Amino acid sequence: MKDFKVDTYDEAIDVIKEIGFLPLAKLIPNYPSLDSITPKEHWYTGSEFDPWMWRAKFPGDGAAAYGKFVKKKSVLISTELLPLVRAILGSSFSVRDRFRDGLMSREAVELYTLISENEGIDTRVLRVEAGMKDKEKKKPFDHALLELQGSMDIVVSGTKAKTNEAGEKNGWSSTSFETMNFWAKNHRVDESSIEKEDAKMMLRDHFASICSPEAMKAFNKIFGL
């Protein structure tokens, strides 16, 4: 596989377009991740060359879908590959139908409803609106967000800075979320239905053309290729 070296945001976008699937940190053996192809000294500097800052720009610009879609780890997926991945990891049934069938938690349904009613909602606001601000409710809240990302129902839409009453930045930025349907529509992602087995075949062909056997083995396991 090509040895990618990235210094700028635009170069990172080119890599995502080329390989389609880019984890933030190492996830696939013999396969790139954002932290492996960027200079360590650029991370967490707050500059335009900081890959940690880029993570909010990718989904905002429509360059890639971003979320903890695989193994509860953050990954970037190109708009070209997104319909294939969603056909495999997602569901054709609604969130409420899955809850009715015992396939989704009540907390996940409640959070999905709130997010769909307020697209781009800040995580801090979402937790308050869901009545899950208490310390003992943080774990089920986090689990519900992971559940919704793993089923490709929601996507990170960006980050929002914490501000004080004067509107000044005060503390760490927090993640904001949109429903995947809303994000895909806004960024003109092809949402035409594709059969799961066809998506697997197309994804298998894509990764086979760029991956080492070791990386391909990992993708086979993740996506059931």
N, C-alpha and C positions, 0 to 999 in steps of 0.2 A: 504493500500500500504506500501511496505517496507520503513523503515526510513533510507535513504542513508546518509552516512557520508564519505566525500572524502577529502583526503589530497594531493594526488599525481595525476599527469597527467594520469598515467596508470590506476589508480582507476576510474578516470572520464571516460576513454574509456570503462571500464567494465560496468559502469552504462548505457552509451549510447547504448552499444550492448544489454543490458538487456531490456531496456524500449523503445529504438528506437527513441524517440522524447524527446529532452531536451531543453527547452527555456533557454536563458542566465539569464533572470530575470523572476519574477513571471508572469505567463500568464494564467495558468490553475488552477482553485481552487482545493485544496487538491491534488496537483501534484507537483513533484519536479522541481526545476530550478537550474542552475549551481550555482547561488549566494545563494540559500537556503541550498545547501548540502556541501558547502565549508566554511572554517573559514573566517569571515569578515576581520580579521587582515592580511590575505595573499594577499588580493586584492590590485592591483596597487603598489606592492612592487618591481616589476621587477625581482623577484627571480624565481627559477624553480618551486616554489609552488604557483605562482600567476596565478589564473584562467583567468585573463584578458590576460595574455601572451599565455595561452593555446589556446585561440580562433583562433589564427593564425596557430597553430600546427595541430589542428584537420583536417582541409581541406588539409593542406600540406602533412600530413601523410596518407591521405585517410581514416582516422578514422570516419569521418562524414562530410556530406555536411553542410555548414554554410552560412547563409544568412537571410535576412529579408523576409522569405517566408510566414509568417502568421501574419495577422493584422499589418503589417509593423514593426514587432518585430523580433529580432534576435533569431534564433533557430538552434539547431543542430539536424540533422536527420541521423540515421544510414544508412549504405549502403544497409542493408537488407530491410528497410522500404522505402527507397528513391523511388524505382520504383512505389510503391503503391501511395505515396503522389503525385508524379509527374503525375501519370495517372489521379488523381483527380483534382489537381490544375493547371496542365499544359495544353497544347493544342497539338493536332496532326497536326495542321496547322502551316506553317512557319510564322516567324515574318512578312515578307513582305505580305503574304496572309492576315494576320490579320489586317495589316495596310490598305490594299486595301479594306477590309470589314468594316473599321471604328472601329476596335476593339483594335487598338494600336496607340499610339501617334507617330508623326514624330520623335520627339527627342529620343524616345525609340528605334526606328528602326536605327537611325543614331548611337547611342551608341552601340547597339548590333553589327552592322557592324564593328565598330572600334575594339570592344573587340574580335570579331571572327578573325580579321586580325592581332591582337597582343595579343594573349592569355596571361593572367597574367599581363595585363597592370595596372600600378599605376593610382589611381583615379586622382591624380594631372595631370599626363600626358594625361589621357583620356579627362579631361576637356579642356585642351589646344587644343588637336587634334580635339575636337568637336567644337571648336570656341565658347566655353561657359565659358570662364575665367572671363568675366565681372561680376560684383557684381549682376546686375539685372538678370543674367542668371543662378545664383546658384540654385534658387528654381526650375525652370523647369529641370535642370540637376539632382538634387536630386530626383525629382518626377519620372523622367525617369528610374533612377536606381532602385527605389522602384517598379516601374511597372514591370521591367524585372525580379526582384527577386520574386515578387508575382506570376508571371506566370511561374516560375521555368526555365527561359531561361538562367539566369546567376547565378553564385555562387561565393562567396568570395573564392579566391585561397590562400590568406594569407595577410600579411602586408609587406610594404617596408619602410625602414627608409629614412628620408629626410637627405641628405648629402650636404656638401658644395663642393666647387671646389677641395678641397684637399682630398675629399672622406671621411671626418669625419662626424659623425652623428651630425645633426644640426636641432633640432626641432622634432615634433611629427611624428610617423610613420603613413602612410596612407594605406588604404585598396587597395588591388588589386583584379581584377576580371577575371574570365574565363567563357566561355560559359559552360552551364551545360553538353552539349554533350561531350565537350572536357574533362571536369573533370571526368565525368562518365567513359569514355573510358580509360583514364589514370589510373583510380583506379579500373578498371575491375568490374564496377557495372553492374548487369544484366539489359540490356536494351531491353529485349524481350518485345514485345507489350503485354499489358494487358488491358482488357476492364475496363472501368471506374466503372461499377457496381460491377464487380468482385473484383476490388481493394478496393472499399468501404466495401464489405463484409469481406474481409481479414483484413482490417484495423480495422473494428468494432470488429471482433473476438479478434484481438490482444489487443486492449485497454480494452475491456470488461474483459479480463483475469487478468489485472493488476490494473485497475482504480476503484476509488470510484464512486458511482452513480453521484455525483456532477461533478467530472472530466469528466465522460463519457458524461454527458449532454453538456459540453463545447466542447468536441471533435465532438459530433454529429452536433453541430452548425457550427463549423469550416469546417468540411469536408463533411457535408451533409449526414452523415451516417444514 
